[in-house]
Amino acid sequence: MPLQAIVFDFDGVIADTEPLHLLAFQEELKAIGLSLSRAEYLDRYLGYTDREGFAAVGIDRGRPFTPGQIEDLIARKTVRMQALLAATPGVFPGVPERIREWSRHVPIAIASGALRAEIEAVVRAAGIAGCFRTIVSADDPVSSKPSPEPYRLALGRLAAAGAAAGDGRLDPASCVAIEDSRWGIAAAKAAGMRVVGVTSSYGEADLKEADRIVASVADLSLGDLAG
């Protein structure tokens, strides 16, 4: 079957926002007397939503947060993140051009653990908001990666929107996910998809389960994804 859809992760694939997320987490945790190193973040928390991340840090530090405390941390981190995004271009060079090109030929979606408002702010600023048929975000009621649910929801929405083949079927094996972490790769694989790993956050050894590994989305062609 031909390539039916491309589903992007967001942080670390489309936008170079992982350092901003880390800084925002660090600042909010510092305000309540907790620390978080970059190594810890990448090894333990990168695949989490904000809610899961703050909850996990609290448990790991022996200071479990109440639901109200977590919501307060998320709200303050969101404000900080919006300010950081406004001051930083964010999108990786060459990626908007690839997305515009590919969206003319193949349905494209996003499946991410980032907040929808953060995703939409970045893709609007980059002029690519109209390229995505659907966006699955932390605002959707699905388990986060490495659960396959974000990818299954994205493919389900694409199929419902008419992106499937003539028989109404969207075959995951004919769809490609683009990811930058082992959690994301595991999620896409569990959803039955092929995966391209991007070495923006981790090295090739950490992405070895991907079907193909590149330094940037800009290094790919549509033919590479269809192969």
LUMPAKE-820247 format. One record per residue: x, y, z of N, C-alpha, C in turn; residue number from 1. Coordinates in Angstrom, 2 decimals. Layout:
<recs>
{rec {X Y Z} {X Y Z} {X Y Z} NUM};
...
</recs>
This chain:
<recs>
{rec {0.84 -1.20 0.00} {0.00 0.00 0.00} {0.87 1.25 0.00} 1};
{rec {0.41 2.32 -0.62} {1.18 3.57 -0.62} {1.20 4.19 0.78} 2};
{rec {2.08 5.16 0.96} {2.12 5.90 2.22} {0.79 6.59 2.45} 3};
{rec {0.14 6.28 3.57} {-1.20 6.80 3.81} {-1.24 8.01 4.73} 4};
{rec {-0.28 8.13 5.64} {-0.29 9.25 6.58} {1.07 9.39 7.25} 5};
{rec {1.36 10.60 7.69} {2.55 10.89 8.47} {2.09 11.55 9.77} 6};
{rec {2.55 11.02 10.90} {2.18 11.58 12.19} {3.46 12.01 12.92} 7};
{rec {3.54 13.28 13.21} {4.71 13.86 13.86} {4.54 13.92 15.37} 8};
{rec {5.61 13.59 16.09} {5.74 14.09 17.45} {6.01 15.59 17.30} 9};
{rec {5.94 16.33 18.38} {6.12 17.78 18.29} {7.45 18.24 18.88} 10};
{rec {7.58 18.16 20.20} {8.81 18.59 20.86} {9.98 17.73 20.41} 11};
{rec {11.02 18.36 19.92} {12.20 17.64 19.49} {12.16 17.15 18.06} 12};
{rec {11.01 17.31 17.39} {10.87 16.87 16.00} {10.52 18.07 15.11} 13};
{rec {9.44 18.76 15.44} {9.07 19.97 14.72} {9.72 21.19 15.37} 14};
{rec {9.63 21.25 16.66} {10.12 22.42 17.39} {11.19 22.04 18.40} 15};
{rec {12.18 22.90 18.54} {13.28 22.69 19.47} {12.87 23.23 20.84} 16};
{rec {11.83 22.64 21.41} {11.25 23.16 22.64} {11.62 22.36 23.88} 17};
{rec {12.28 21.22 23.73} {12.63 20.43 24.91} {13.47 21.23 25.91} 18};
{rec {14.48 22.01 25.45} {15.23 22.82 26.43} {14.34 23.83 27.16} 19};
{rec {13.32 24.33 26.46} {12.42 25.29 27.10} {11.53 24.60 28.13} 20};
{rec {11.04 23.40 27.79} {10.25 22.64 28.76} {11.08 22.33 30.01} 21};
{rec {12.33 21.92 29.80} {13.19 21.61 30.94} {13.39 22.85 31.80} 22};
{rec {13.68 23.98 31.18} {13.89 25.21 31.95} {12.63 25.59 32.73} 23};
{rec {11.47 25.48 32.10} {10.22 25.82 32.78} {9.96 24.88 33.96} 24};
{rec {10.20 23.58 33.75} {10.06 22.62 34.86} {11.02 22.97 35.98} 25};
{rec {12.29 23.22 35.63} {13.30 23.50 36.64} {12.94 24.73 37.47} 26};
{rec {12.46 25.78 36.80} {12.13 27.01 37.52} {10.95 26.83 38.46} 27};
{rec {9.94 26.12 38.02} {8.79 25.91 38.90} {9.13 25.00 40.07} 28};
{rec {9.94 23.98 39.82} {10.35 23.10 40.92} {11.28 23.82 41.88} 29};
{rec {12.17 24.66 41.35} {13.08 25.43 42.20} {12.30 26.33 43.15} 30};
{rec {11.19 26.86 42.67} {10.38 27.76 43.49} {9.79 27.06 44.72} 31};
{rec {9.71 25.74 44.67} {9.19 24.99 45.83} {10.28 24.12 46.46} 32};
{rec {11.53 24.46 46.16} {12.64 23.81 46.83} {13.09 22.48 46.27} 33};
{rec {12.76 22.19 45.00} {13.16 20.93 44.39} {14.04 21.22 43.17} 34};
{rec {14.94 20.28 42.88} {15.83 20.44 41.72} {15.58 19.33 40.71} 35};
{rec {15.97 19.60 39.47} {15.83 18.62 38.40} {16.95 18.85 37.40} 36};
{rec {17.82 17.86 37.23} {18.93 18.02 36.28} {18.48 17.65 34.87} 37};
{rec {19.26 18.11 33.91} {18.96 17.77 32.51} {19.03 16.27 32.30} 38};
{rec {20.03 15.61 32.90} {20.18 14.17 32.74} {18.96 13.42 33.29} 39};
{rec {18.48 13.85 34.45} {17.28 13.24 35.04} {16.07 13.44 34.13} 40};
{rec {15.92 14.65 33.63} {14.78 14.96 32.77} {14.76 14.07 31.54} 41};
{rec {15.91 13.97 30.86} {15.97 13.16 29.65} {15.79 11.68 29.94} 42};
{rec {16.32 11.22 31.04} {16.26 9.79 31.35} {14.92 9.35 31.92} 43};
{rec {14.25 10.26 32.64} {13.08 9.83 33.42} {11.77 10.49 33.02} 44};
{rec {11.82 11.76 32.64} {10.57 12.51 32.55} {10.20 13.05 31.17} 45};
{rec {11.08 12.96 30.20} {10.83 13.61 28.92} {9.54 13.12 28.26} 46};
{rec {9.21 11.86 28.39} {8.03 11.34 27.70} {6.71 11.65 28.37} 47};
{rec {6.76 12.32 29.52} {5.54 12.57 30.28} {4.82 13.85 29.87} 48};
{rec {3.53 13.90 30.12} {2.80 15.16 30.07} {3.21 15.98 31.28} 49};
{rec {2.83 17.26 31.30} {3.14 18.10 32.47} {2.57 17.49 33.74} 50};
{rec {1.33 17.02 33.67} {0.68 16.46 34.86} {1.44 15.22 35.36} 51};
{rec {1.78 14.34 34.44} {2.51 13.13 34.82} {3.91 13.46 35.31} 52};
{rec {4.55 14.44 34.67} {5.90 14.82 35.06} {5.97 15.37 36.47} 53};
{rec {5.11 16.34 36.77} {5.12 16.90 38.12} {4.75 15.84 39.16} 54};
{rec {3.78 15.00 38.85} {3.39 13.95 39.79} {4.55 13.00 40.05} 55};
{rec {5.26 12.62 38.99} {6.37 11.68 39.14} {7.52 12.30 39.92} 56};
{rec {7.84 13.57 39.65} {8.91 14.24 40.39} {8.57 14.29 41.88} 57};
{rec {7.34 14.62 42.20} {6.92 14.69 43.60} {7.09 13.35 44.30} 58};
{rec {6.68 12.30 43.64} {6.81 10.96 44.22} {8.28 10.58 44.36} 59};
{rec {9.06 10.84 43.32} {10.47 10.48 43.35} {11.25 11.25 44.42} 60};
{rec {10.81 12.47 44.74} {11.48 13.27 45.75} {10.90 13.06 47.15} 61};
{rec {9.94 12.15 47.27} {9.32 11.90 48.56} {8.38 13.00 49.01} 62};
{rec {7.88 13.79 48.06} {6.94 14.87 48.36} {5.75 14.80 47.39} 63};
{rec {4.94 13.77 47.49} {3.80 13.64 46.56} {2.92 14.88 46.60} 64};
{rec {2.57 15.37 45.41} {1.74 16.55 45.31} {0.26 16.17 45.31} 65};
{rec {-0.56 17.03 45.87} {-2.01 16.86 45.77} {-2.44 17.24 44.35} 66};
{rec {-3.62 16.79 43.92} {-4.11 17.20 42.60} {-4.13 18.72 42.43} 67};
{rec {-4.51 19.43 43.49} {-4.54 20.89 43.41} {-3.16 21.50 43.23} 68};
{rec {-2.18 20.95 43.93} {-0.80 21.44 43.78} {-0.29 21.19 42.36} 69};
{rec {-0.62 20.04 41.81} {-0.19 19.72 40.44} {-0.81 20.69 39.44} 70};
{rec {-2.10 20.96 39.61} {-2.76 21.90 38.70} {-2.14 23.29 38.80} 71};
{rec {-1.76 23.69 40.00} {-1.13 25.00 40.18} {0.24 25.03 39.51} 72};
{rec {1.01 23.96 39.65} {2.31 23.88 39.01} {2.17 23.92 37.48} 73};
{rec {1.19 23.20 36.96} {0.96 23.19 35.51} {0.60 24.59 35.02} 74};
{rec {-0.28 25.27 35.74} {-0.72 26.60 35.33} {0.45 27.57 35.29} 75};
{rec {1.30 27.54 36.30} {2.45 28.44 36.34} {3.49 28.07 35.28} 76};
{rec {3.69 26.76 35.08} {4.64 26.33 34.05} {4.14 26.73 32.67} 77};
{rec {2.83 26.66 32.45} {2.24 27.04 31.16} {2.49 28.52 30.87} 78};
{rec {2.29 29.38 31.87} {2.55 30.81 31.70} {4.01 31.04 31.37} 79};
{rec {4.90 30.37 32.09} {6.34 30.53 31.85} {6.70 30.03 30.45} 80};
{rec {6.10 28.90 30.06} {6.40 28.31 28.75} {5.93 29.22 27.62} 81};
{rec {4.78 29.83 27.78} {4.27 30.74 26.76} {5.22 31.92 26.57} 82};
{rec {5.78 32.43 27.67} {6.73 33.53 27.58} {8.01 33.09 26.88} 83};
{rec {8.49 31.90 27.18} {9.69 31.37 26.54} {9.46 31.16 25.05} 84};
{rec {8.30 30.62 24.68} {8.00 30.38 23.27} {7.91 31.70 22.50} 85};
{rec {7.36 32.72 23.15} {7.22 34.01 22.48} {8.57 34.64 22.19} 86};
{rec {9.58 34.28 22.98} {10.90 34.88 22.83} {11.85 34.04 21.99} 87};
{rec {11.41 32.84 21.59} {12.30 31.89 20.91} {11.65 31.39 19.63} 88};
{rec {12.34 31.43 18.47} {11.76 30.95 17.21} {11.25 29.52 17.31} 89};
{rec {12.07 28.61 17.84} {11.57 27.28 18.19} {11.59 26.23 17.11} 90};
{rec {11.19 26.53 15.89} {11.05 25.49 14.87} {12.41 25.16 14.26} 91};
{rec {12.69 23.87 14.08} {13.95 23.44 13.49} {14.06 23.92 12.04} 92};
{rec {15.23 24.35 11.62} {15.42 24.81 10.23} {15.04 23.73 9.21} 93};
{rec {14.34 24.14 8.18} {13.98 23.24 7.10} {12.74 22.41 7.33} 94};
{rec {12.28 22.34 8.57} {11.12 21.49 8.87} {9.82 22.06 8.30} 95};
{rec {9.53 23.36 8.45} {8.28 23.88 7.86} {8.19 23.62 6.37} 96};
{rec {9.31 23.73 5.66} {9.29 23.50 4.22} {8.91 22.05 3.90} 97};
{rec {9.46 21.10 4.66} {9.12 19.70 4.44} {7.65 19.45 4.74} 98};
{rec {7.16 20.01 5.82} {5.77 19.79 6.20} {4.82 20.35 5.14} 99};
{rec {5.10 21.55 4.64} {4.25 22.13 3.60} {4.25 21.26 2.35} 100};
{rec {5.44 20.80 1.97} {5.55 19.96 0.77} {4.78 18.65 0.94} 101};
{rec {5.03 17.97 2.03} {4.41 16.65 2.24} {2.91 16.73 2.40} 102};
{rec {2.42 17.80 3.04} {0.98 17.92 3.29} {0.18 18.06 1.99} 103};
{rec {0.84 18.41 0.91} {0.16 18.49 -0.38} {-0.08 17.11 -0.98} 104};
{rec {0.58 16.10 -0.43} {0.49 14.75 -1.00} {-0.04 13.70 -0.02} 105};
{rec {0.16 13.91 1.28} {-0.18 12.91 2.28} {-0.82 13.59 3.49} 106};
{rec {-1.86 13.00 4.07} {-2.44 13.57 5.29} {-1.39 13.57 6.42} 107};
{rec {-1.33 14.67 7.14} {-0.35 14.84 8.22} {-1.05 15.20 9.52} 108};
{rec {-0.53 14.64 10.62} {-1.10 14.91 11.95} {0.04 15.08 12.95} 109};
{rec {-0.32 15.49 14.15} {0.61 15.56 15.27} {0.06 14.70 16.40} 110};
{rec {0.93 13.93 17.06} {0.58 13.19 18.27} {1.65 13.50 19.30} 111};
{rec {1.30 14.30 20.30} {2.29 14.84 21.22} {1.76 14.88 22.64} 112};
{rec {2.68 14.89 23.59} {2.31 15.07 24.99} {2.32 16.52 25.42} 113};
{rec {2.59 17.44 24.49} {2.57 18.87 24.80} {1.13 19.38 24.85} 114};
{rec {0.95 20.51 25.49} {-0.37 21.14 25.53} {-0.74 21.67 24.16} 115};
{rec {-2.03 21.59 23.83} {-2.50 22.04 22.52} {-2.17 23.52 22.28} 116};
{rec {-2.33 24.34 23.30} {-2.08 25.77 23.13} {-0.63 26.02 22.74} 117};
{rec {0.29 25.25 23.32} {1.71 25.43 23.00} {1.99 24.98 21.56} 118};
{rec {1.42 23.85 21.17} {1.61 23.35 19.81} {1.05 24.35 18.79} 119};
{rec {-0.18 24.79 19.03} {-0.83 25.68 18.08} {-0.10 27.01 17.96} 120};
{rec {0.44 27.53 19.08} {1.17 28.80 19.02} {2.39 28.68 18.12} 121};
{rec {3.10 27.56 18.22} {4.32 27.38 17.43} {4.01 27.16 15.96} 122};
{rec {3.04 26.28 15.66} {2.76 25.99 14.24} {2.11 27.18 13.55} 123};
{rec {1.36 27.99 14.29} {0.82 29.22 13.70} {1.94 30.18 13.36} 124};
{rec {2.87 30.36 14.29} {3.98 31.28 14.06} {4.85 30.84 12.89} 125};
{rec {4.94 29.52 12.69} {5.76 28.97 11.60} {5.00 28.93 10.28} 126};
{rec {3.72 29.26 10.29} {2.93 29.27 9.07} {2.54 27.91 8.56} 127};
{rec {2.46 26.90 9.46} {2.16 25.54 9.02} {0.92 24.96 9.72} 128};
{rec {0.17 25.80 10.42} {-0.98 25.30 11.16} {-1.97 24.57 10.25} 129};
{rec {-2.16 25.08 9.04} {-3.12 24.48 8.12} {-2.68 23.18 7.50} 130};
{rec {-1.45 22.78 7.76} {-0.93 21.54 7.16} {-1.39 20.29 7.90} 131};
{rec {-1.86 20.44 9.13} {-2.19 19.28 9.97} {-3.68 19.02 9.99} 132};
{rec {-4.05 17.78 9.65} {-5.47 17.40 9.65} {-6.02 17.29 11.07} 133};
{rec {-5.16 16.88 12.02} {-5.59 16.76 13.41} {-4.37 16.86 14.31} 134};
{rec {-4.62 17.27 15.56} {-3.56 17.35 16.57} {-4.04 16.63 17.82} 135};
{rec {-3.29 15.62 18.23} {-3.53 14.94 19.51} {-2.52 15.51 20.49} 136};
{rec {-3.01 15.96 21.65} {-2.15 16.64 22.61} {-2.42 16.15 24.02} 137};
{rec {-1.75 16.78 24.99} {-1.97 16.43 26.39} {-3.39 16.75 26.83} 138};
{rec {-4.11 17.55 26.07} {-5.49 17.90 26.41} {-6.47 16.78 26.06} 139};
{rec {-6.02 15.79 25.29} {-6.90 14.67 24.92} {-6.86 13.59 26.00} 140};
{rec {-7.99 12.91 26.23} {-8.08 11.92 27.31} {-7.49 10.56 26.93} 141};
{rec {-6.19 10.54 26.65} {-5.51 9.29 26.33} {-4.25 9.18 27.18} 142};
{rec {-3.79 7.96 27.40} {-2.55 7.75 28.13} {-1.38 8.27 27.30} 143};
{rec {-0.35 8.73 27.98} {0.79 9.28 27.26} {1.71 8.17 26.76} 144};
{rec {2.60 8.52 25.84} {3.58 7.58 25.33} {4.43 7.07 26.49} 145};
{rec {4.81 5.80 26.52} {4.85 4.83 25.42} {3.55 4.10 25.10} 146};
{rec {2.43 4.53 25.69} {1.15 3.96 25.26} {0.93 4.28 23.79} 147};
{rec {0.37 3.35 23.03} {0.07 3.64 21.62} {-1.16 4.51 21.41} 148};
{rec {-1.86 4.86 22.50} {-3.13 5.57 22.37} {-3.03 6.89 21.61} 149};
{rec {-2.01 7.72 21.83} {-1.96 8.97 21.05} {-1.90 8.73 19.55} 150};
{rec {-1.14 7.73 19.12} {-1.05 7.43 17.70} {-2.32 6.79 17.17} 151};
{rec {-2.91 5.93 17.94} {-4.17 5.32 17.51} {-5.26 6.37 17.36} 152};
{rec {-5.30 7.32 18.30} {-6.30 8.38 18.20} {-6.05 9.24 16.97} 153};
{rec {-4.79 9.58 16.71} {-4.48 10.39 15.53} {-4.89 9.68 14.25} 154};
{rec {-4.57 8.39 14.14} {-4.95 7.64 12.93} {-6.46 7.50 12.83} 155};
{rec {-7.11 7.30 13.96} {-8.57 7.19 13.94} {-9.22 8.48 13.47} 156};
{rec {-8.71 9.61 13.90} {-9.26 10.89 13.46} {-8.99 11.14 11.98} 157};
{rec {-7.80 10.75 11.53} {-7.51 10.91 10.11} {-8.45 10.07 9.26} 158};
{rec {-8.69 8.82 9.70} {-9.60 7.95 8.96} {-11.01 8.53 8.95} 159};
{rec {-11.45 9.04 10.09} {-12.79 9.62 10.18} {-12.94 10.86 9.32} 160};
{rec {-11.82 11.56 9.11} {-11.84 12.78 8.30} {-11.69 12.49 6.81} 161};
{rec {-11.65 11.21 6.45} {-11.60 10.85 5.05} {-10.21 10.65 4.50} 162};
{rec {-9.21 10.46 5.39} {-7.84 10.28 4.93} {-7.51 8.83 4.61} 163};
{rec {-8.46 7.92 4.81} {-8.21 6.50 4.58} {-8.26 6.17 3.10} 164};
{rec {-7.91 4.92 2.80} {-7.96 4.44 1.42} {-9.40 4.35 0.95} 165};
{rec {-9.57 3.98 -0.30} {-10.89 3.92 -0.89} {-11.84 2.99 -0.16} 166};
{rec {-11.29 1.96 0.49} {-12.15 1.03 1.22} {-12.42 1.51 2.65} 167};
{rec {-11.99 2.74 2.98} {-12.23 3.29 4.31} {-11.25 2.83 5.36} 168};
{rec {-10.21 2.14 4.96} {-9.25 1.58 5.92} {-7.96 2.38 5.92} 169};
{rec {-7.46 2.68 7.11} {-6.17 3.32 7.27} {-5.25 2.30 7.92} 170};
{rec {-4.33 1.76 7.16} {-3.45 0.70 7.63} {-2.27 1.31 8.38} 171};
{rec {-2.12 1.05 9.70} {-0.99 1.63 10.43} {0.36 1.30 9.82} 172};
{rec {0.48 0.11 9.22} {1.75 -0.29 8.63} {2.12 0.56 7.42} 173};
{rec {1.14 1.28 6.87} {1.40 2.18 5.74} {1.46 3.63 6.19} 174};
{rec {1.59 3.82 7.51} {1.71 5.16 8.08} {3.04 5.28 8.81} 175};
{rec {3.62 6.47 8.82} {4.93 6.69 9.42} {4.81 7.69 10.57} 176};
{rec {5.44 7.35 11.68} {5.58 8.28 12.80} {7.00 8.84 12.79} 177};
{rec {7.15 10.08 13.20} {8.47 10.70 13.31} {8.67 11.12 14.75} 178};
{rec {9.69 10.54 15.39} {9.87 10.64 16.84} {11.30 10.97 17.22} 179};
{rec {11.48 11.46 18.45} {12.83 11.76 18.93} {13.19 11.05 20.23} 180};
{rec {12.34 10.15 20.71} {12.61 9.47 21.98} {12.22 8.00 21.90} 181};
{rec {12.79 7.21 22.78} {12.46 5.78 22.81} {11.01 5.54 23.23} 182};
{rec {10.47 6.45 24.07} {9.07 6.31 24.46} {8.15 6.51 23.25} 183};
{rec {8.47 7.50 22.46} {7.66 7.76 21.28} {7.77 6.66 20.25} 184};
{rec {8.98 6.14 20.07} {9.18 5.04 19.13} {8.39 3.82 19.59} 185};
{rec {8.45 3.51 20.89} {7.70 2.37 21.41} {6.20 2.55 21.20} 186};
{rec {5.71 3.78 21.38} {4.28 4.06 21.20} {3.85 3.82 19.76} 187};
{rec {4.63 4.35 18.82} {4.29 4.20 17.41} {4.38 2.76 16.96} 188};
{rec {5.40 2.05 17.42} {5.55 0.64 17.08} {4.37 -0.17 17.61} 189};
{rec {3.96 0.13 18.83} {2.82 -0.59 19.42} {1.53 -0.31 18.67} 190};
{rec {1.48 0.85 18.00} {0.31 1.19 17.18} {0.41 0.56 15.79} 191};
{rec {1.51 -0.14 15.51} {1.67 -0.83 14.23} {2.29 0.00 13.13} 192};
{rec {2.87 1.15 13.48} {3.40 2.08 12.48} {4.90 1.87 12.26} 193};
{rec {5.38 2.35 11.10} {6.81 2.47 10.88} {7.28 3.77 11.52} 194};
{rec {8.56 3.83 11.92} {9.04 4.98 12.68} {10.37 5.49 12.16} 195};
{rec {10.46 6.81 12.04} {11.73 7.48 11.78} {12.15 8.15 13.09} 196};
{rec {13.38 7.88 13.52} {13.92 8.51 14.72} {14.77 9.71 14.36} 197};
{rec {14.61 10.80 15.09} {15.38 12.02 14.86} {16.30 12.25 16.06} 198};
{rec {17.59 12.42 15.81} {18.58 12.49 16.89} {18.74 13.90 17.47} 199};
{rec {17.65 14.58 17.70} {17.69 15.93 18.27} {17.81 15.91 19.78} 200};
{rec {17.26 14.87 20.42} {17.27 14.77 21.87} {18.14 13.64 22.38} 201};
{rec {18.23 12.55 21.62} {18.99 11.37 22.00} {19.85 10.91 20.83} 202};
{rec {20.89 10.12 21.15} {21.75 9.57 20.12} {21.14 8.36 19.44} 203};
{rec {21.81 7.87 18.42} {21.31 6.74 17.64} {21.09 5.50 18.49} 204};
{rec {21.94 5.27 19.49} {21.80 4.08 20.33} {20.46 4.05 21.06} 205};
{rec {19.97 5.22 21.44} {18.69 5.29 22.15} {17.49 5.16 21.21} 206};
{rec {17.73 5.32 19.91} {16.65 5.28 18.92} {16.74 4.04 18.04} 207};
{rec {17.46 3.04 18.49} {17.77 1.89 17.64} {16.56 1.09 17.21} 208};
{rec {15.42 1.24 17.89} {14.21 0.51 17.50} {13.49 1.17 16.33} 209};
{rec {13.93 2.37 15.93} {13.32 3.03 14.78} {13.72 2.32 13.49} 210};
{rec {12.90 2.45 12.47} {13.20 1.84 11.17} {14.25 2.62 10.40} 211};
{rec {14.35 3.91 10.71} {15.33 4.77 10.06} {15.69 5.87 11.04} 212};
{rec {16.94 6.32 11.03} {17.39 7.35 11.95} {18.04 8.48 11.14} 213};
{rec {17.63 9.73 11.44} {18.18 10.90 10.75} {18.48 11.99 11.78} 214};
{rec {19.23 12.98 11.36} {19.54 14.10 12.24} {18.41 15.12 12.30} 215};
{rec {17.62 15.20 11.23} {16.54 16.19 11.16} {15.49 15.76 10.15} 216};
{rec {14.27 16.22 10.37} {13.22 16.00 9.38} {13.62 16.59 8.04} 217};
{rec {14.41 17.67 8.07} {14.85 18.33 6.85} {15.71 17.41 5.98} 218};
{rec {16.25 16.34 6.57} {17.09 15.40 5.83} {16.28 14.36 5.07} 219};
{rec {14.97 14.35 5.25} {14.11 13.35 4.66} {13.40 13.84 3.41} 220};
{rec {13.08 12.91 2.53} {12.20 13.19 1.39} {10.95 12.35 1.55} 221};
{rec {9.93 12.69 0.81} {8.70 11.90 0.86} {8.97 10.48 0.39} 222};
{rec {9.87 10.33 -0.57} {10.25 9.00 -1.05} {10.89 8.17 0.05} 223};
{rec {11.67 8.79 0.94} {12.28 8.06 2.05} {11.20 7.46 2.95} 224};
{rec {10.14 8.21 3.17} {9.08 7.76 4.07} {8.22 6.68 3.41} 225};
{rec {8.09 6.75 2.12} {7.26 5.76 1.41} {7.99 4.44 1.23} 226};
{rec {9.32 4.45 1.36} {10.10 3.24 1.12} {9.97 2.19 2.20} 227};
</recs>
